[in-house]
Amino acid sequence: MRKFFITDIHGDTKGLELLLSKAEVDWKQDQLVVGGDMINRGKDSAGVVKHIKQLTEKHPGQVHALIGNHEEMMGNYIKHGDKLWLSHGGHDTLRSFARTCPGQDEQQALMEWAYSLPLYFEDEEYVYTHAGLYPEEPLEQQSREILWMTEYEFYRQPHEPLLSLTGGRPVIHGHTPVERIYFDGVRMNCDMGSNTYQVLEERSLGMVNLTEMIYHVYRQADQRLETRRIGRI
Ligand SMILES: [Mn+2]
């Protein structure tokens, strides 16, 4: 059994599909965790959500999807009319859902699934979440503010309280684009800036193989796939 993590897909169905086949995920035994921010910015938000939802239904217990701050914004718009989402690509995402889902009900159900996902997932080795964790709050009582935690805020926390919160397990996350994936023994940021990174050439989607400590990178500018070793710091 191998463990995979992908996060911040941001509407790139093609990248997602290429990485899934490149990683040769064995759906009989491997585990895949999706770290949130499936939607906004890219062209096919609804396609990504639909694909991930299908994977969780086909392989329950093996595929686990988490909420990101972009799904949170969508939920706040749908439930409370909070317009923040619209300035983060919500208009295009609404159109994408309308295109992808034949009926209003299906559209509603797909969106609701995405914004009702849990804040974290844990296994015996790792804790997975979108952006970060507050060491002073128990895992099951984390504030929803963790979805917005900046890399600066998360990485300035000392190691010990964080590891005592997780029972010694490192935290696997996304949220802030990075060009390379590094592991400091406590945290690993796997967001490679899909449809987000300021520098066009650096916009990528990463599929992390935590078992072999490697990651596959799909570079959006030239549509190339690369495999790299996770850096240790
Ligand atoms: Mn993101």
Boltz pocket constraint, residues with backbone or C-beta under 6 A from the ligand:
constraints:
  - pocket:
      binder: B
      contacts: [[A, 8], [A, 36], [A, 37], [A, 68], [A, 175], [A, 176], [A, 191]]
      max_distance: 6.0
